[in-house]
Amino acid sequence: MAAAATEAEGEEVAKLHLPAEIDWEMLDKSRFFVLGAALFSAVSAALYPAVVLKTRLQVCHPAPPSACAAAAAILRREGLLGFYRGFATSLAGTVPARTLYMAALEVTKSTVGTATIQLGVSETTASAVASAVAGLSAAVAAQVVWTPIDVISQRLMVQGHHRLTSKYLGGIDAFRKIVASDGIRGLYRGFGMSILTYAPSNAVWWASYSLSQKLIWSGIGYYLCRLRFGFEEQEYGNSSGGAVKPEYRTVVVVQGLSAAMAGGAAALVTMPLDTIKTRIQVMEGGKEGPMTIGRTVRSLIREGGWSACYRGLGPRWASMSMSATTMITTYEFLKRLSTKKQEGFDI
């Protein structure tokens, strides 16, 4: 993969030699999934408090005046452990959900990318299309596991802070009571909304991430790297002029910045859907039956107008941006750790 940047008007274009893309066939699958489970569990633990804060802001009524006030209240009343309510349940679902997500993502990206290029589409467009389709399929696959985990963990997060008729002693107790009350369907509350939220969000995110990287490298990446981090200049064959190879930490910076941009945009676009999904999964409808999309929207509007759909935007924006940056740098690092030895392959 190569990007080009103009050093100055009238000068030759300098070639930026970036690490090659690692596809599904290049990975040692056992190492990929074992290391991935460990790395992503650690990342989930670090980012979980923002998820708890976002969920409290979306569901609790009356809503806290601000995210800072909500965080201070949790810390004062429950201590640090209050930010990890439901974490054990969430962690238990992280491994199978991430496994499904990563497998669907890599297989789809590799298959669609190859097929798109064979149709004569440019590499940039093919990469964006493959990333979007891969993100869509990965989100759908992961929600099969993640929706029940979400339902249980989110109820534990808001327990004692919302008008729930059920009280849970932990994840297993919540699972039993939800199944006894609503059957298996109860564990899949909001599944449709989860797909509507995460599928397009993932498609937009992966496509944006792919395009953001290319935009940064082609626009300002060359100058940023040269001025701040330095390059290793290498001659390739009989080409006129050298190819510029960025240091690995420079690649990580660009990946992280691209991920943060994509994560922030996805958070803003899908926030109302996420608020509706969370309420459907957590709130009990009482005598009128399970919460529906219509009832949830009407309830939100009564509480605070359309702006109520954006409660928790700050924590979700921060969480998704930080999560995206951390996850993608971890994910790219994981892929490089899991790459099979291949002669002449530059990573």
N, C-alpha and C positions, 0 to 999 in steps of 0.2 A: 504494500500500500504506500502511496507517495502523495504528498501535497506540495504545492508550490507557492512561493511568496516572492514578491519583487523586493529586492534589497534597496534599490534607489532607481529613480527614473533614468532610463537609458542603459542600465546595467543588465547583465544576463540574469535570468531567473535562476535562483538557487533551489536545488531539489532537496526536499525534506524527507529523509529516509526513516519512516516510522516502523515499529515492530509489526510483523505480519499478524493477520487475524487468525485466531485459533478456532478451528471448527470442531464439530462433534467427533469426527473420525480421529482427530489427533489426541484425544483425551484418554487417559487411563481412568476408566469409569469407577473402579473401586476406590482409588485414591480421591477422585473428584467428589464422590458422595460422602465418604468418611470425613475428609477434611472440611467439606462444605457444611456438614452437620455441626461440627465443632465451631467453626468460624462464625456461622450465622447465628448460632445459639448465643455466643458471646455478644454479637452486635445487637441482637434482640433484647438482651438484658440491659445493655447500655441505653437503649432508646425507649424502653417500656414506660418510664415515668411520664413522658410526653403523651403517650397513648392514653394512659389513665386520666391525665388532666383534660385532654381533648374530649374524652367520653363523658366525664363529669359535666363539662360545660354544655355539651349537646343535650344531655338528658335531664339533669337536675332542674327542678322548678320550685321556687324562683331561682333563676340562674345567678351565679356569682357575678359581681360587677366587672371583674376582669380576670384574666388568666393568672396574674400575679396574686390577686386576692384568693383565688381558688387554691393555688399552690400553697400559700401561707396557711390557709385553713386546714388543708390536708396535713401539713407538717405539724401544726399546732395540736390538732386533735388525735392524729393517728401515728405521728412520727414518720420516719423514713419508710417503714414497712407499708404505710398507706399508699405509697407510689408503686407498690408491687402486688397489689391485690389481684388475684387471678393469674399471676405470672406462671405458677407451676402448670396450670392447665394450658396456658398459651405456649409454654415451652414444649409440653408434650406433643402439641400439634405442629410445632415448627419443623421438626425433622421430616415427617412424611409429607407435609405441605411443600416444603422447600425442595424435597427430592422430586416430587411431581412437577413443580414449577421449573426447576433447572433442566430436567429431562425434556419436558415439552418445549421449553425455550430453545435449547440447543439443537434438538432434532428438527424442529420447524424452521429455525433460522437457516440451518445448513441446507435443508431440502428446498425451501422457497428461494433462497439466495441463488443456488445453483440453477434452478429452473428459470428464474427471472433473467439471469445473465445470458442463458442460452436463447432467450427470446430476443436478444439484441438490445436490451435495455442498458443504459449506462451504469457504471459501477456504483455511483452515488445514489441513483434512484433505486437500483436493485437492493442496496444495503438498507435504505430507509423502508422500502416495502417489506423486505424480509424481517426486519426488526419489528415493524408494526404488527405483522401477522403472527410472529413468534410471541410477542407480548400478549396479544389477544388469546392465543391458544394456551399459553402458560397460566394466565389469570383464570381461565375457565377450569383448567385441570386442578389448580390449587384450591379453588373454592369448594370442591367436593369434600375436602378435608377441613378447610379453614372456616367455613360457615358454622358448623357445629362448635368449633373451638371458640369462635367469636361470640356466639350466643352465650355460652357458658362463662367465658372469662369476663365479658362485658357486664353480665349480671353481677358477678362477684365484685367488679370495680365499683359499681354504684350502690351496692347493698348498704342499707342504712341511710342513704341519701336520696332515695326516691320511693314513691308509694308502691312498693312491691308487696304483694300479699304473701309471697313465699320467702322464707329465710333459709340460707344455705350454709352448711358447715364446711363446704369445700367443693372442689370440682366434681368429685365422684357423687357427692350428695346432690349437687345441682343437676347433674346428668340424670340421676334416678328420678328426681322430682319433676323435671321437665318432661321426660318420657312418660311417667305415670300420668301427668296432667294432660299433655298434648300429643303423646305418641312421638314417633320418629319425626313427624312433620314439625314438631316443636323445635327440634334441633336445627331444622333448615328454614327457620323463620328468616325472611329477608334474603333468601337465596337468589331470587330473581333480581332484587335491588343490588345485591352484591355483584352479580354478573354485570348489571347495567353500570355499576360504579367502577369496578376494577378492570373489566375487559377494555372499555374504551380508554380508561386512564393508562393502562399498561401499553396499549397500542400507541397512544400519543407519546407516552414517556419514552419508549424504546426508539420510536422514529425520531423524536426530538433529540434524544441523546446521540443517535447516529449522525444526524445533521449538524448538531451543535459542535461535535468534535471536528467535523470536516470544515465548518465555518471558522472555528478558532484557529485551526492549523493553517488554513489557507489565507486567513486575514491577518491575525496578529501573533499567531503561534511562533513564527520564525523570529520575530523581533523580541518577544517576551523571553524566549529561551536564550537567545544570544546575549541579551543585555543583563539578564539576572542569573541564569543558571550555567551558561556556557555550553559549548558543543564539542563533540569529537568530529573532526573533519577527516573524511576518508575518500580516497580516489577509487572509482569503480571502473575497471576495464580501461578502455581507451576514450572514455567520455571526456568532453571538454568541460573542465571545472569539476569541483568536488561535490559529493553528496553529503549533506549535513545530517548527522545522526544525533537526535536529542538524548540527553541522559534519561535514565529510567525514572528518576524523580520528577522530571519535567513532564513525561508522559502521564504520570499519576496526577499531577496538578491539573492538566488539561482534562483528563477523565473526570476528576472530581468536580471541576467547574462546570463541565457539560452536564453532569448528573444533577448538580444543584439547580441549574437553570431548568432542566426538564422536570425535576421534582416540584419546584415551586409553581410552575405553570400548571402541572397536573392537579396540584392541591387546590388551586383557585378555581379551575374549571369544574371539578367534581365535588366541591364542598357541599352544596345542597343535597346531592344524591347521597353522600356519606352520612349527613345528619339524619335524613329520612331513614336510611338503612339501619343506623344505630338505634334509633327510637323503635322501629318495628321489632328489632331483635330483643330489646331490653324491656320496653313498656308492656304491661299487661292490660288487655282491653276491658276487663271486668265483665259485666253482664252483657255488654254489646258484642262480645266475642273478640278474637284476635285483632290487633291493630292492622289497618290496611293503609295503603299509600294515601288514599284520600283523607282518611281520618287523621293520619299523621300530619299531613300538610295543613289541614284546617286547625289542628291543635297548635302547630308552630305559629301560624298567622295570628291566632288569638293571643298567644303569649308575647309576641313581639314583632308582628309583621313579617315581611319577607326577609328582613335582616336577621331574624331568628334562625334562618337556614344557614347562616354563616357563623353561628356561635362556635367558638373553638377554632376559628380559622387560624389565629396566631400560632397556637400550639401545633395544629395540623401542618401548617406551612413549614414551621421550624422542624417538626418531626419528619416530614416527607423530604425536605431539603437535606437535612442531616442524614436521614436514613438512606436517601438516594446516593449521597456522596460516599458514605461509609460502605454501603452495600456494593456499589459498583467497583470501588477500589479493592474491596475484599474479594469480590467476584472475579475481577480481572487477575488479581494476585493468585486466587485459587486455580484459575485456568492455567496459569503459567507454571504453578507448582505441579499440576496434574498432567502436563503435556508429556506425551511419550517422546523418547529420544529419537530425533529425526535428523538425519544428516543434511546439513545446509539450511536448516530452518532457524531463522533469526528471531528470537523473542526478546 
